[in-house]
Amino acid sequence: MADVCVVGPGGVGGYLAAVLAQGGRDVAVVARGAHGEAIARSGLQLDDPQRAEAPAARVAVASSLADTPPASCVVLAVKHPSLPALCDQLPAYLARCPEEAVVLAVQNGVVHLDGPLATVAPGRVLAGSVYIFSHVESPGVVKVLGGPRLYRFGPLDAEWVALRARGGDLAAQWMQAGLLAAADDDGRRICWEKLCLLAPLSGITALTGRTVGEFRELPEMMQAFRTLAEEVRQVAVADGVAVDPGLVDFIVQGIAATDPEGRSSLFRDLAGGRDSELEVLLGDVVRRAGAHGVAVPALQTLYVATRVRYGIDVPGARPGDPEAAAVLVSSLQGDAAPTS
């Protein structure tokens, strides 16, 4: 039996799997395609300046949850579109696991908290957020650009009191293995607190194409960042989640210590023409604000402007083509435009 099963060993799940395996934990991952093949062949490698000497982590690899050994904790680190189908598979998998086994979901945003995840395993689901700039650089390799590398989680439902202790034990075990982890009593609040940071950070870096280090040097931009974070917090409160007003000051201060070269995955996905989390990080909050009657003019402007910038659902927008995509990526990254 594995200590941890990670479904989706990408930037977030892959870092967790590698660090825990390097720390002596028995880890299994569910991965397909070239990434899964590379991990099975050569291990899971971290390209992280903080772990420059660490060897590739050896983990068990399966192509589906049904083929994965039972575990004490299953980490769902897939993107939102894959989560409903994964939730359908969870009951059968958990039936093979110990009764005390838990599920940890680490998706961005809050839209997933009210979906199948809420009912798939009552009393066993932890929800959390991860603070890291990382992505799959190449098959079998996870590149870490910065961030505190913190995994923070708590019960999806704050009334699941017994699960709080299990979350605390899990965080302690992971800390012993070398992973920075912290348990809380409310996973829903944890996810909203990160969204107060991630929505403005992702939106600004995607719209402007600038790094954190570049935009934080402009006082006007930081004022806009503060306004955006406060608007998200107000939506959280209207949604029934008590996010402390002091969090906004904490987030703004924390930007000063954030890796200056950091850009969001939202920027990388939009600039690369891939499916993105624009609706998860910005659109969902704007719609919730409308439902609750909360004014979010800055957030709505950022959301709409980003859609226009990348031609999302814009009538008459020019179809994408490889040459145009290459020019867009180069211009947003500040490189010289490619020439024929």
C-alpha positions as CSV (number, residue, x, y, z in Angstrom):
1,M,0.0,0.0,0.0
2,A,1.2,3.5,-0.8
3,D,1.4,6.4,1.6
4,V,0.2,8.8,-1.1
5,C,-1.4,8.4,-4.5
6,V,-1.1,11.6,-6.7
7,V,-3.5,11.8,-9.6
8,G,-2.0,14.4,-12.0
9,P,1.7,14.8,-11.3
10,G,2.1,18.1,-13.0
11,G,3.5,21.3,-11.6
12,V,1.6,21.0,-8.3
13,G,1.1,17.2,-8.0
14,G,4.5,16.4,-9.4
15,Y,6.4,18.5,-6.9
16,L,4.5,17.0,-4.0
17,A,5.1,13.4,-5.3
18,A,8.8,14.0,-5.9
19,V,9.5,15.6,-2.5
20,L,7.6,13.0,-0.5
21,A,9.3,10.2,-2.4
22,Q,12.7,11.8,-1.8
23,G,11.7,12.0,1.8
24,G,11.1,8.3,2.1
25,R,7.4,8.1,1.5
26,D,5.9,5.4,-0.7
27,V,4.3,7.3,-3.5
28,A,2.3,6.3,-6.6
29,V,1.2,8.5,-9.4
30,V,-1.5,8.3,-12.1
31,A,0.0,9.7,-15.3
32,R,-0.4,8.9,-19.0
33,G,1.4,9.6,-22.3
34,A,5.0,10.8,-22.6
35,H,5.0,12.2,-19.0
36,G,4.0,9.0,-17.5
37,E,6.3,6.9,-19.6
38,A,9.3,9.2,-18.7
39,I,8.5,8.9,-15.0
40,A,8.2,5.1,-15.1
41,R,11.5,4.9,-17.1
42,S,13.7,7.5,-15.3
43,G,11.8,8.8,-12.3
44,L,10.3,12.2,-11.5
45,Q,12.9,14.9,-11.7
46,L,12.6,18.3,-10.0
47,D,14.4,21.3,-11.7
48,D,14.4,23.4,-8.5
49,P,17.2,25.7,-7.3
50,Q,16.3,24.7,-3.8
51,R,16.8,21.0,-4.6
52,A,19.6,21.2,-7.2
53,E,21.3,18.0,-5.9
54,A,18.2,15.9,-5.4
55,P,18.1,12.7,-7.5
56,A,15.1,11.8,-9.6
57,A,12.3,10.4,-7.4
58,R,11.3,6.8,-7.9
59,V,7.5,6.4,-7.8
60,A,5.1,3.8,-8.9
61,V,3.3,4.8,-12.1
62,A,-0.2,3.7,-13.3
63,S,-2.3,4.9,-16.2
64,S,-5.5,4.9,-14.3
65,L,-6.8,5.0,-10.7
66,A,-8.2,1.5,-11.0
67,D,-4.6,0.2,-11.6
68,T,-3.1,2.1,-8.7
69,P,-2.4,0.5,-5.3
70,P,-4.5,1.6,-2.4
71,A,-3.1,4.6,-0.4
72,S,-3.7,6.4,2.9
73,C,-4.2,9.7,1.0
74,V,-5.2,10.3,-2.6
75,V,-4.3,13.8,-4.0
76,L,-6.4,15.1,-6.8
77,A,-4.1,17.4,-8.7
78,V,-5.8,17.4,-12.1
79,K,-7.3,20.4,-13.9
80,H,-11.0,21.2,-13.4
81,P,-12.3,19.5,-16.6
82,S,-11.0,16.1,-15.5
83,L,-12.4,16.3,-11.9
84,P,-16.0,15.1,-12.5
85,A,-14.9,11.9,-14.2
86,L,-12.3,11.3,-11.5
87,C,-14.9,11.7,-8.8
88,D,-16.9,9.0,-10.4
89,Q,-13.9,6.6,-10.0
90,L,-13.2,7.5,-6.4
91,P,-15.7,5.4,-4.6
92,A,-14.4,2.2,-6.1
93,Y,-10.8,3.2,-5.3
94,L,-11.5,4.3,-1.8
95,A,-13.2,0.9,-1.1
96,R,-9.8,-0.6,-1.5
97,C,-8.1,1.9,0.8
98,P,-8.1,1.9,4.6
99,E,-11.1,3.4,6.3
100,E,-9.1,6.4,7.5
101,A,-7.9,7.2,4.0
102,V,-8.6,10.8,2.9
103,V,-8.9,12.7,-0.4
104,L,-7.1,16.0,-0.9
105,A,-8.2,18.3,-3.8
106,V,-5.8,21.0,-4.7
107,Q,-7.5,22.7,-7.7
108,N,-7.4,26.5,-8.1
109,G,-10.4,28.6,-7.6
110,V,-13.6,27.6,-5.7
111,V,-15.9,26.4,-8.5
112,H,-15.1,22.7,-7.7
113,L,-16.0,22.9,-4.1
114,D,-19.8,22.7,-4.8
115,G,-19.6,20.0,-7.5
116,P,-19.2,16.2,-7.2
117,L,-16.3,16.7,-4.8
118,A,-18.8,17.7,-2.1
119,T,-20.7,14.5,-2.1
120,V,-18.3,11.8,-3.4
121,A,-16.8,10.9,0.1
122,P,-18.5,12.8,2.9
123,G,-16.2,13.3,5.9
124,R,-13.1,12.3,4.0
125,V,-12.4,15.2,1.6
126,L,-9.8,17.9,2.3
127,A,-9.6,20.9,0.1
128,G,-6.5,23.0,-0.2
129,S,-4.3,25.4,-2.0
130,V,-0.7,25.3,-3.2
131,Y,1.6,28.3,-3.3
132,I,4.2,27.6,-6.0
133,F,5.3,28.7,-9.4
134,S,5.9,25.4,-11.2
135,H,5.1,23.5,-14.4
136,V,6.0,20.4,-16.4
137,E,9.1,21.5,-18.4
138,S,9.4,18.3,-20.3
139,P,8.2,14.7,-19.9
140,G,9.3,13.5,-16.4
141,V,10.6,17.0,-15.4
142,V,8.9,19.5,-13.2
143,K,10.4,23.0,-13.2
144,V,10.0,25.2,-10.1
145,L,10.4,28.9,-10.7
146,G,9.7,30.1,-7.2
147,G,7.1,30.6,-4.5
148,P,7.1,29.3,-0.9
149,R,6.2,25.8,-2.0
150,L,3.5,25.6,0.6
151,Y,0.6,23.0,0.6
152,R,-2.2,24.2,2.9
153,F,-5.5,22.3,3.4
154,G,-8.4,21.6,5.6
155,P,-11.8,19.9,5.6
156,L,-14.1,20.7,2.7
157,D,-16.9,21.1,5.2
158,A,-15.8,22.9,8.4
159,E,-18.3,20.8,10.4
160,W,-16.3,17.6,9.7
161,V,-14.5,18.0,13.0
162,A,-13.0,14.5,13.0
163,L,-11.3,15.2,9.7
164,R,-9.4,18.2,11.2
165,A,-7.2,15.9,13.3
166,R,-6.5,13.7,10.3
167,G,-5.5,16.7,8.3
168,G,-3.2,17.8,11.1
169,D,-1.5,14.3,11.2
170,L,-1.1,14.4,7.4
171,A,0.6,17.8,7.4
172,A,2.9,16.7,10.2
173,Q,3.9,13.5,8.3
174,W,4.6,15.5,5.1
175,M,6.7,18.1,7.0
176,Q,8.8,15.2,8.4
177,A,9.3,14.1,4.8
178,G,10.5,17.6,3.7
179,L,7.4,19.1,2.3
180,L,6.1,22.4,3.6
181,A,2.5,21.7,4.7
182,A,0.0,23.3,7.0
183,A,-3.4,22.1,8.2
184,D,-6.4,24.4,8.9
185,D,-10.0,23.8,10.1
186,D,-11.7,25.2,6.9
187,G,-10.6,24.1,3.4
188,R,-13.2,26.3,1.7
189,R,-11.8,29.4,3.4
190,I,-8.3,28.3,2.4
191,C,-9.3,28.2,-1.3
192,W,-11.0,31.6,-1.2
193,E,-7.9,33.1,0.5
194,K,-5.7,31.9,-2.3
195,L,-8.2,33.1,-4.9
196,C,-7.8,36.6,-3.4
197,L,-4.2,36.4,-4.5
198,L,-4.4,34.3,-7.6
199,A,-7.3,36.1,-9.4
200,P,-5.5,39.5,-9.5
201,L,-2.1,38.0,-10.0
202,S,-3.1,35.7,-12.8
203,G,-5.3,38.4,-14.5
204,I,-2.7,41.1,-14.4
205,T,0.2,38.9,-15.6
206,A,-2.0,37.5,-18.4
207,L,-3.3,40.8,-19.6
208,T,-0.1,42.7,-19.5
209,G,2.4,39.9,-20.2
210,R,4.6,41.3,-17.4
211,T,6.3,39.4,-14.6
212,V,5.6,40.0,-10.9
213,G,8.8,41.9,-10.6
214,E,7.8,44.3,-13.4
215,F,4.3,45.1,-12.4
216,R,5.0,45.5,-8.7
217,E,7.4,48.4,-9.5
218,L,4.4,50.5,-10.6
219,P,2.5,52.1,-7.7
220,E,-0.6,52.5,-9.8
221,M,-0.6,48.8,-10.7
222,M,-0.2,47.8,-7.1
223,Q,-3.1,49.9,-6.2
224,A,-5.1,48.1,-8.8
225,F,-3.9,44.8,-7.4
226,R,-5.1,45.8,-4.0
227,T,-8.5,46.8,-5.3
228,L,-8.8,43.5,-7.2
229,A,-7.9,41.4,-4.1
230,E,-10.4,43.3,-2.0
231,E,-13.2,42.8,-4.5
232,V,-12.5,39.0,-4.5
233,R,-12.6,39.0,-0.7
234,Q,-16.0,40.8,-0.7
235,V,-17.4,38.1,-3.0
236,A,-16.1,35.5,-0.6
237,V,-17.9,37.1,2.3
238,A,-21.1,37.4,0.3
239,D,-20.7,33.7,-0.5
240,G,-20.7,32.9,3.2
241,V,-17.0,32.5,3.8
242,A,-15.4,34.7,6.4
243,V,-12.2,35.9,4.8
244,D,-10.5,38.4,7.2
245,P,-10.1,42.0,5.8
246,G,-6.5,42.0,6.9
247,L,-5.7,39.3,4.3
248,V,-5.5,41.9,1.6
249,D,-2.7,43.8,3.3
250,F,-0.9,40.5,3.9
251,I,-1.2,39.6,0.2
252,V,0.0,43.0,-1.0
253,Q,3.0,42.8,1.4
254,G,3.7,39.3,0.2
255,I,4.0,40.4,-3.4
256,A,7.2,42.2,-2.5
257,A,8.8,38.8,-1.6
258,T,7.4,36.9,-4.5
259,D,9.8,35.6,-7.1
260,P,10.3,38.5,-9.5
261,E,10.3,36.3,-12.6
262,G,7.0,34.7,-11.8
263,R,4.2,34.6,-14.3
264,S,0.9,32.8,-13.9
265,S,0.0,29.5,-15.6
266,L,-3.0,31.5,-17.0
267,F,-0.6,33.6,-19.0
268,R,1.3,30.6,-20.3
269,D,-1.9,28.8,-21.3
270,L,-3.5,31.8,-23.0
271,A,-0.4,32.9,-24.8
272,G,0.2,29.3,-25.9
273,G,-3.3,28.9,-27.2
274,R,-4.2,26.2,-24.7
275,D,-7.2,25.6,-22.5
276,S,-7.0,27.9,-19.5
277,E,-8.4,28.6,-16.1
278,L,-9.7,32.1,-17.1
279,E,-13.3,31.2,-16.2
280,V,-12.2,29.4,-13.0
281,L,-10.1,32.3,-11.7
282,L,-11.9,35.4,-13.0
283,G,-15.2,34.5,-14.7
284,D,-16.6,32.4,-11.8
285,V,-15.9,35.2,-9.3
286,V,-17.5,37.9,-11.6
287,R,-20.6,35.7,-11.9
288,R,-20.9,35.0,-8.2
289,A,-20.6,38.8,-7.6
290,G,-23.5,39.4,-9.9
291,A,-25.6,36.7,-8.2
292,H,-24.9,38.3,-4.8
293,G,-25.3,41.9,-5.9
294,V,-21.6,42.8,-5.1
295,A,-20.0,45.4,-7.3
296,V,-16.7,44.3,-8.7
297,P,-15.8,46.9,-11.4
298,A,-12.1,46.3,-11.4
299,L,-12.4,42.6,-11.6
300,Q,-15.0,42.7,-14.3
301,T,-12.8,45.0,-16.4
302,L,-9.8,42.7,-16.0
303,Y,-11.9,39.7,-16.9
304,V,-13.4,41.3,-20.0
305,A,-10.1,42.9,-21.1
306,T,-8.3,39.6,-20.9
307,R,-11.0,37.9,-23.0
308,V,-10.6,40.6,-25.6
309,R,-6.8,40.5,-25.5
310,Y,-6.8,36.8,-26.4
311,G,-9.8,36.8,-28.7
312,I,-11.9,34.6,-26.4
313,D,-15.6,34.6,-27.6
314,V,-15.0,37.9,-29.4
315,P,-17.2,38.2,-32.5
316,G,-15.1,38.7,-35.6
317,A,-11.8,37.8,-33.9
318,R,-9.2,36.6,-36.3
319,P,-8.7,32.8,-36.3
320,G,-5.5,31.7,-34.6
321,D,-2.6,30.4,-36.7
322,P,0.9,29.1,-35.7
323,E,2.6,32.3,-37.0
324,A,0.3,34.6,-35.1
325,A,0.6,32.6,-32.0
326,A,4.4,32.7,-32.2
327,V,4.3,36.5,-32.6
328,L,1.9,36.9,-29.6
329,V,4.0,34.7,-27.3
330,S,7.2,36.6,-28.3
331,S,5.6,40.0,-27.8
332,L,4.2,39.1,-24.4
333,Q,7.5,37.7,-23.2
334,G,9.4,40.7,-24.4
335,D,11.4,38.8,-27.0
336,A,12.2,39.8,-30.5
337,A,9.4,38.7,-32.8
338,P,10.3,35.6,-34.9
339,T,11.2,36.3,-38.5
340,S,10.7,34.0,-41.5
